[in-house]
Amino acid sequence: MDRETVRDLLCQLRDTIRDEREHAKALDLEAMAADVIRKEALIGMLNKVDRLHPDDEPYAREIQEENRRNAFLFRASLNWIQETMEFFGRKTVPVTYSQQGVSQNNAINGRLLSGRI
């Protein structure tokens, strides 16, 4: 594969990774799925390249950095979703008062998001 083709594929891959992040932030799942398919095709073509020309290495570093940014975004999003689900999954224990005016915790069966009323 000639050098210009490799450089063009690297630029397309970098742009696709950036687009994937923007589509993720916009919650555009259809566009994200299309980005993933395009990214896989580009990587498949680039797998045939044995050695990068030294002038193309900055493009590879940019791709690596953009990929790290996406990984950080997706990992942070997953952690936030897990923490939120854990918070809503905890049993709620309201504070009530006894006849003597002392606060006491009453246990409740079920979860906030149990699906039951």
Residue, then its C-alpha position, 0 to 999 in steps of 0.5 A: m500500500d502506498r504512503e499516501t493511501v496509508r496517510d489518508l486511512l490514518c486521517q480517516l481513522r482519526d476523524t472517525i474516532r473523533d466523530e464517535r466521541e461526539h456522537a456518544k456525547a450527543l447520545d446518537l447511537e445509530a451514528m455511533a454504530a456506523d462509526v464503529i463499523r467504519k472504524e473496524a473497516l479502516i483498522g482492517m485495511l491498516n492491518k495490512v501495513d507492515r511499517l509506517h513511514p516516519d512522517d506518518e507516526p504523528y498521525a498514529r500518535e494522534i489516533q492513540e490519543e483520541n482513542r485514549r480520550n474515548a476510552f476515558l469518556f466511556r469508562a467515566s460514563l459507565n462508572w457514573i451509570q453504575e454509581t447511579m444505579e447503585f444509589f437508587g438500588r439501596k434500600t431507603v430507610p426513612v427516619t420516623y419518631s417514636q411516641q417518646g419523641v426519639s428518632q428511629n429508623n424504619a426498615i422498608n422492604g423493596r427498592l426505590l426502583s423495584g418496579r412496585i408501587 
